[in-house]
Amino acid sequence: MPARCLASAPEGKPSLAFHSSGLLLYSPYFSSNNGTARLANRVFNDARAMLIRLAAFVFGRPVGRRLPTRIRDAIQHQQVDAEILIGWTQLLLILFFFSLFLFLPRPEEAPFQAVPWALSAFLVFTLIRLGLAYRQVIVGWLLGGLVILDMSLLLLLIWSFHIQYMQPAGFSLKSPTLHYVFLFIALRTLRFDPTYVVVAGATAAAGWAVLVLLALSEPSLTTTVTTDYAHYLISNSILIGAEIDKILCILLVTAVLAIAIVRARGLLTQSVADATVARELSRFVAPEVADHVARAERAVEPGDGEVITASILFCDIQGFSTIAEKISPDRLMHTLNAYFAAISEVVDRHGGTITAYQGDAILIGFNTAKPDPHHAANALRCALDIQRMVARQRFGENLALRTRCGINTGRLVAGAVGTRERLLFTVYGDEVNIAARLEQLNKTFGTWVLASEQTVSAAGPGFSCRSMGEVQVRGRSRPVEVYAVEAAAEMITATASTDRVAGLP
């Protein structure tokens, strides 16, 4: 039970009851020496909880997240476009009204041409309103006032019909132009703001009630109120029930549209917030992994994965410890970011997926996050392209970063590890460990790219591979057949560029 505090008072005097929600209950019957206050608070809490549940049922559950500023700015830009669209739609409707008035028969003997004047006023107002929309100044109270004027001018146009056609005021109440009232209310939904839908609907309902009162107050027609529906249809009489029905329909349509917008806005806000978070988080994981998670039939759980045949490429910077020792941390970060960006371009070009950054080392998978039937060949091509790239390119402040690569192919598991609260997509298995060990063996053999026999066999012809014999890999009982994969001669001669590393400022 939430904490409560009852301020005691002398018997028969009013007392105050404070609820932890900050609400104050006041009653002359509350006192600290009986259970009335507790009972009242319980009833109050139950009623409040019921209202919250009802509001959530009708309007949808409230969205706790606040959209980023850039997203709110984008939505505001869409609101401006919507206001322009509304303006053009209203302009087309008014031009349609004009065409109907010009081509349909009308009494020429009318002493006052009310409809053309009403249409002209409506046209001028709509043109001004459209101009303001293009200047992006229709906001807040100005927009609310324009919505009220929109609906008022439409109702004025409807009222002008009985003057134009020299009929009793009840004639205007039967105008089919009433249908456009609902259309004008629906137009406000284009802005996706329930406030202005409610303003339009309330103005329409109040305005129609005013038209009914004006028709009833016409002196010569005090006896035209009828309760006969058939007589109402074939005459200019006024059926009070019918007019109330019209007002109720306007209010109900307004309420339905407003509730629909509130629910849709909540869903949109939640969806945009989720999409924004997903887009930002996708920068921390490979896009292929993010896409895999998004398309999953159920939420990804720890241990979810699949056993596949894939190729793993480990690459590591030669002499990174020396580099880290001789340059400042901010320069080191700048250099690594430039290096990682260049590696990423090469990996993307060959269809690989960067699974993890481990210091200066990179774990790259082929046929892990996305299908790749030629994963072994693509892994070799990627490693050779990395060698070509680092041989000709400098990073940070003109630093050469030679890179050793180890590649292995075999059965492994690709999937999610971690906890329900925090997951990591990775690859694991003995074949992954072998790739890491092969990268380290480059230092022993003086090579840059080492691949296992499984990778070379799966890749097929087209690569220059030199057997280094069977090697006892650390942490493994059985030896591994190892091959040095060689690139073009012009790349190999660039090895001397690593001397730049030793002379770091």
PyMOL commands that set and color helices and strands:
alter all, ss='L'
color gray80, all
select helices_A, chain A and resi 36-59+69-103+114-134+140-164+170-173+176-191+194-216+219-221+229-233+240-281+287-294+320-326+329-349+375-392+430-445+453-459+489-502
alter helices_A, ss='H'
color red, helices_A
select strands_A, chain A and resi 4-7+15-19+24-27+305-317+353-358+361-366+403-418+423-428+449-452+464-471+480-486
alter strands_A, ss='S'
color yellow, strands_A
deselect
rebuild
show_as cartoon
